[in-house]
């Protein structure tokens, strides 16, 4: 094929692509304009506002009306029911959706494994978790269950229970001892929960896993207790400065969720 013909065909292809993109952009502009003006603009208003030639606008309006994205009411155009199809998969954000970015921020700030835990009967479940990037770290998988009494997050959640629910916990929940430091008796556990209520911070030093310290704060959404933000720190890295940073970061996360 002669080179001149190739150039001419290439230019035609580029022009066609350009026109297609322009039509698509104009279509989107029209939909957005009509939605933004629910009182119902007329064709001349749309043409003037979007700088679309009337001849092109007429075809685009007819196509959109045919598809149900807009409806014609006399001379006016209004949003059509066809737009609802774009919202078919819309859903209300879940608790996991709300806490995921906050957990990620915790992990980024501290470079320690961070999680959001929720209560499942008398156990705690890792709803969202982000693992530390350090070689020595504690890992917990999303969905993993552990007893409430042995984790800092569990103590944070227990601290928010009503007196009646807490009595049920002590009457019904098994409290196995995982290490020599696991708190299993009612009196010291109640004292620890009272301290959480005073300080706003729950701690568990090697109570669930040897060599791991957990810190957690209770979390609320809409004024209702929904779980706890937690971090897990190897004891070899744990010190007062890191604990203070962790408490501040956890408290900010809880405040952000509470709104």
C-alpha positions, 0 to 999 in steps of 0.5 A: 500500500502506498505510504500516502494512503497509509497516512490518509487512512491513519488520519481517518482512524484518528479522526473517527476515534476523536469523534467517538470520544467527543460524543461519549464525553458530550453524552456524559456531560448531558447526563450530569447537567440534567441530573444537576438541574432536576427542575428540567432544562430545555434543549437550548439551555443544555446546548448553551451550557455545554457548547454542543451544536443543536444538531448534535444535541438533538441526536444525543438527547433522543438516544438518551431518552430512548435508553431511559437515562433522561425523560422528555416532559414537554420541552424539558428534560429530567433524569430517567429511571435508566440511571438507577441501573448504575446504582444496581451494585451500590451497597451500604459500607460495612464495618470492615469498610469503615475500619480498613483504612484506619487499620492500615494507617495504624500499621503504617504509623507503628510498623507493628501488626494492627487489627480491628477485632469484633466479638463473636459470642465469647471469642474475638475475631480479627475482622481486618488485619494488617501485618507488620513489615518487620521480620519479627512480628505477630501474625493473625489472619482475618477471620481468626478467633481467639478467647476474649480473656487472653487478648488486649482487644478482648479485654477492651471489648469486655470493658464495654459490656453491661454488668449483666453481659459481663456476669454471663461471660464469667458464668459461661465462657471457658478461660483456658490458660495459654501461658503462665501470665494468662489472666483466668480468674474473675477477680483480677480480670474484673480489676483489669477491665476496670483499669481499661475503663479508667485509662481507655487502654487494654494491655495483655503482656504474653497472656495469649502468646509468649513474647507478644504484647497486645495493646487495644482501645474500645471502639464505638460507632454511632455511640454503640460498642462495635469492637476494638482497635489493637496492635501486637508488639514483640516484647523485645521491641516493647518499651514505654515510648512505643507504648505511648505512640501506640496508645495515641495512634489507637485512640485517634483511630477510635475517635475517627471511627466514632466520628 
